[in-house]
């Protein structure tokens, strides 16, 4: 009986770990707003989603950034989390408009 209970707990633990695994994915974006008062940077992805992160540093509007994102274990993009931001260059102001 103890072995059966232990097996059930192991199965539940394995199912919980597998179902709670978040996915990580790369994305690119451009800086659309830099707020020095709150020390936040807002970026827009190619699909039009807006995300913010802290640390204005030397960012300017139009800068390109590479993002490592986590999907927060949900199908919605709106609640995804930025894990890492990497500066990629500048003058991407019209990148998304095809100009």
N, C-alpha and C positions, 0 to 999 in steps of 0.2 A: 504494500500500500504506500509506503514511504517513497518507493521508487517511482510509482505512478504520479504522486503529488509533485515530486521533484521534476519529473519529465514535463508535467503541465506547466510548472513555473518557468522552465527553460524555454519551452515553446512560446509562452507569452512574452518572455523577455526578448527572444529573437524577433518575434513579430513586431514588437514595439520599436526595437532598434531599426529594423528595416523600414518601417512605415514612417519613422520620424527623420529620415535622412534627407537633408536639404540638398538641392543641386546648386552648383556653382557654374557661372557662365560669364564669358567676356562680353563687353559692349563698348561702343564708342559714343562720345557725346561732345557737345560744344558748350562752353560757358556762356550763359545768357544773362547772369546777374552776379555781381560781387557786392556783398553787403559788409563793409568794414565795421559797422557798429555792432553787428551780431556775430561777426567773424564766420559768415556762411557763404558758400558758393552754390549757385543753382545752375545745373546743367540740363540740357535737353538732348535726349537720344534721337537717333534717326527716325524712330517711330513716333516722336512727339511727347514721350513721357518725360516728366520733370522730376529730378532728384536733387537733394541738397546734401552737402557735407560741410564739415567745419574745417577752418584753416585757410583763410584767404591768401596768405603768403604773397606770391607774385602773380596770381591769376588775374587775367583781364578778360573782358567780354570778347568772345570770338576765339578764345584759346580752345584747342582740341585736347581731349583727355581720353585715356583708355580706362575702362572701369572693369573691375572684377566684382561681380554681383552674386548675391545669394538669393534664391527664390523664396526663402522664408517658409519652405515646405507647403506652399499654396499655389494654385494655378494662376492667381491674379498677379499682375506685374506691379500694381500700385503699392504693394506692401514689401517689395523686394528691398534688400539691404545692400548698400555699397560696402564692400570689404576693403578694397584698395583703389586708389586713384593714382594714375600716372600721367604726368604732363606729356603731351604729344606734339605740340607746336602751336602756332598762332595763325591768324588771318583765316579762320574758318567761318567768318561771319555769314557768308552766302553759300556755304557748303551744302546746306539742305535745300536750298531754293534752286540749285542747278545753275546759278549765275556765275 
